[in-house]
Amino acid sequence: MPQIKSIVREQVVTASADTSLTDLTQLMDEEDVGSVVVLEGDRPTGIVTDRDVALEAVAEGKDPSSVTAADVMSEELVTVDADTGIFDVLRTMEAENVRRIPATDADGNLAGIVTFDDFVVLLGREMKLLSDVVEAEIPPYEHA
């Protein structure tokens, strides 16, 4: 079974737990991402998503300059080992109701991140390959 490290994004947008929400949202905007992984050293300890920003800070009327990543990040971070199989990662995403999962190396350090969108793109590419095989085996379609 293919492992998650075959599609994991190694360039991850990260911040420390004391980063202000203002700085986090600017970082998300600059990097065009919907989440920032919070690190302590090289180890992921949390994740802040655009949804966290909206629900935990904006909806509650908090001052984004005084709120930190630690205040809004997911408290129980779900991670997977980079050697985990792709289907097992999908099962974990479903079971934990998450759309983004940081992958870690054998030492627990951040190795990358995989998102629901990455799986949609992967599935689309696989379906295109299957379609090409089928089309090569059948007569061309006649259009009226």
QUIWOQUI-V307483 format. One record per residue. PHI is phi as a letter, one per 40 degrees, with the letter a starting at -180 (NA if undefined). Layout:
PHI
PHI
//
This chain:
NA
c
c
c
c
c
b
c
c
c
c
b
c
b
a
c
c
c
c
c
c
d
c
c
c
c
c
d
c
c
c
f
b
b
a
b
c
c
b
b
g
b
c
c
b
a
a
b
b
d
c
d
c
c
c
c
b
c
c
c
g
c
c
c
c
b
c
b
d
c
c
b
c
c
c
b
c
c
b
b
c
c
c
c
c
d
c
c
c
c
c
c
d
c
c
c
f
b
b
b
b
c
b
b
c
c
c
g
c
c
b
i
a
b
b
d
d
c
c
c
c
d
c
d
c
c
c
c
c
c
c
c
c
c
c
c
c
b
c
c
c
c
b
c
//
